[in-house]
Structure formats: structure tokens, C-alpha cells
């Protein structure tokens, strides 16, 4: 999409971010009902982002769901139903059964891959620095880290209690 698709007077090369409230009053950001002015926005113009066609498909689906007429939905279902849903509309039980079958197949593939190949090579490379440390040294380092964490936690608790006591005494 270009900016001109949303606002016809915009130059097509202009970058513009537009928020669409499909359901007014529904929380957009955690804990808020609107986006504060000046909120940071990420723009998908780098190669690391998924292709724009994915956004276009989801956006088109949202528009159809919220603004499409029943006549349009029926026409799309009649025209394209055999392409996108060749087995017809599934019931809730059929969807659940299909989801369970997919989960079982995925688990079977994962188990087969693990059984045939052993540990993942990348996992082994990442674990190598820890494997090469002698056990005694590793245990010493872990004990020191544990003691340091206890000291930090005790300091945090002391500060919290002292702050509370100051508030109680001053009140």
C-alpha cells in the first residue's frame, strides 16, 4: 500500500503511518484505549521484515470482517471457496480434530529428527564454552554468583524496609 491508497492527496512515495480503529474502545496498547501522541512506530522497509503481501492479506481480512457486507462475503465464498477451502467449511469439532492431528504430526517429526540426528549442532556450539570449563571451577563460579545474588536481594529488601519505616515514622 502507498500513502495515496489511504489519503488520495498524499504523494504515492510519502511514508505515512495510519492507525485504524476497527473496534472503537477496544484496547490498542496494554492498559490504554488509544495510542498516545508521538508514540514510536516501526516501519517495515528493511529486508528483515516479512513480505508486504502478508500484511496486505491480514489487512484485507480485517477490512472484510469489519466492513464487508454479507453479500460480498457470500460472493467471495462462492467464487473462491473451492480454492481456499476445498473440503468445505469445517465444524468446530473438525477444526479441533485437525489441530490435534497437526500437533501429533509435528511432535512425531520433531521426535524423528531428534532420534536421527542427535543434538542440534548449533546447540552444541553454544554449549561448548560451558562444557569446556572444569566441573570444580564451574561449581565455584555458580556458588559465587548465588552468594552475590543473595547479597543483592538482601540489599534490595533492606532498602525497601528502610523506606517503609521512614514513611511510617514520618507519617
C-alpha positions in Angstrom: 0.0 0.0 0.0 1.1 3.6 -0.5 0.1 6.7 1.3 -2.1 7.6 -1.6 -4.2 4.4 -1.1 -5.3 5.8 2.3 -5.2 9.5 1.6 -5.7 10.3 -2.1 -4.0 13.7 -1.8 -0.7 12.2 -0.5 2.2 11.7 -2.9 2.5 7.9 -3.5 6.1 7.9 -2.3 5.3 9.5 1.0 5.7 7.3 4.1 2.7 7.5 6.4 1.5 5.5 9.4 -2.2 5.3 9.9 -3.9 3.7 12.8 -7.2 2.0 12.1 -9.7 1.6 15.0 -11.7 -1.4 13.8 -13.4 -1.7 17.1 -13.6 1.7 18.9 -13.0 1.4 22.7 -11.0 -1.8 22.3 -7.6 -1.6 23.9 -4.9 -1.0 21.4 -1.9 -0.9 23.7 -1.8 -2.7 27.0 -3.6 -0.6 29.6 -4.7 2.1 27.2 -7.7 2.8 24.9 -5.7 5.0 22.5 -2.2 5.5 21.3 -0.5 8.5 22.9 0.5 11.2 20.5 4.2 10.8 19.5 4.3 7.0 20.1 7.2 5.3 18.3 6.3 3.3 15.2 8.3 0.7 13.4 8.2 0.9 9.6 8.6 -2.3 7.6 11.1 -1.1 5.0 14.0 -3.3 5.8 14.8 -6.7 4.2 14.4 -8.4 7.6 10.7 -7.8 7.6 8.3 -10.3 6.1 7.0 -9.6 2.6 4.3 -6.9 2.4 1.8 -9.4 0.9 1.4 -10.9 4.4 0.3 -7.5 5.8 -1.9 -6.9 2.8 -3.7 -10.3 3.3 -4.2 -9.7 7.1 -5.3 -6.1 6.5 -7.8 -7.2 3.7 -9.2 -9.9 6.0 -9.7 -7.3 8.8 -11.4 -4.9 6.4 -13.6 -7.7 5.1 -14.5 -8.9 8.6 -15.4 -5.4 9.9 -16.7 -3.6 6.9 -17.6 -6.3 4.4 -21.2 -6.9 3.5 -22.7 -10.3 3.8 -23.3 -10.2 0.0 -19.6 -9.7 -0.6 -18.6 -12.4 1.9 -21.1 -14.8 0.2 -19.7 -13.9 -3.3 -16.1 -14.5 -2.2 -17.0 -17.8 -0.5 -18.8 -19.0 -3.7 -16.1 -17.8 -6.0 -13.0 -18.8 -4.1 -14.3 -21.4 -1.6 -13.1 -24.4 -3.6 -9.6 -22.9 -3.9 -9.0 -21.8 -0.3 -11.2 -24.3 1.4 -11.5 -27.3 -0.9 -13.1 -29.6 1.7 -15.9 -27.1 2.6 -16.4 -25.4 5.9 -15.3 -27.3 9.0 -17.3 -27.7 12.1 -15.7 -26.8 15.5 -15.1 -30.5 16.2 -13.4 -31.0 12.8 -11.2 -27.9 13.4 -10.2 -29.3 16.8 -9.5 -32.7 15.4 -7.4 -31.2 12.6 -5.5 -29.1 15.2 -4.8 -32.2 17.3 -3.6 -34.2 14.2 -1.3 -31.4 13.2 0.2 -31.2 16.7 0.7 -35.0 16.7 2.4 -34.8 13.3 4.6 -32.0 14.4 5.6 -33.9 17.6 6.3 -37.0 15.5 8.5 -35.1 13.1 10.4 -33.4 16.0 11.0 -36.8 17.7 12.1 -38.4 14.4 14.5 -35.5 13.8 15.9 -35.7 17.4 16.3 -39.5 17.2 18.1 -39.5 13.8 20.4 -36.5 14.2 21.2 -36.3 17.9 21.7 -32.9 19.5 21.4 -29.9 17.3 24.8 -28.7 16.1 24.1 -25.0 16.9 23.0 -26.0 20.5 26.2 -27.9 20.9 28.3 -25.0 19.7 26.6 -22.6 22.1 27.1 -25.1 25.0 30.8 -25.7 24.2 32.2 -22.8 26.3 30.3 -24.2 29.4 31.3 -27.8 28.6 35.0 -26.9 28.5 35.0 -25.4 32.0 36.2 -27.9 34.6 33.4 -29.0 36.9 35.1 -27.7 40.1 35.6 -24.2 38.5 32.0 -24.2 37.3 30.7 -25.1 40.7 32.8 -22.4 42.3 31.6 -19.7 39.9 28.0 -20.8 40.4 28.4 -20.6 44.2 29.9 -17.1 43.9 27.1 -16.0 41.6 24.5 -17.4 44.0 26.1 -15.6 47.0 26.2 -12.4 45.1 22.6 -12.7 44.1 21.7 -13.3 47.8 23.6 -10.2 48.8 21.9 -8.1 46.2 18.5 -9.4 47.1 19.1 -8.7 50.8 20.2 -5.2 50.0 17.0 -4.6 48.0 14.9 -5.9 50.8 16.7 -3.8 53.4 16.2 -0.7 51.2 12.5 -1.4 50.8 12.0 -2.0 54.6 14.0 1.1 55.5 11.9 3.2 53.1 8.7 1.8 54.6 10.0 2.5 58.1 10.9 6.1 57.1 7.4 6.6 55.7 5.8 5.2 58.8 7.9 7.3 61.2 7.4 10.5 59.2 3.6 10.0 59.0 
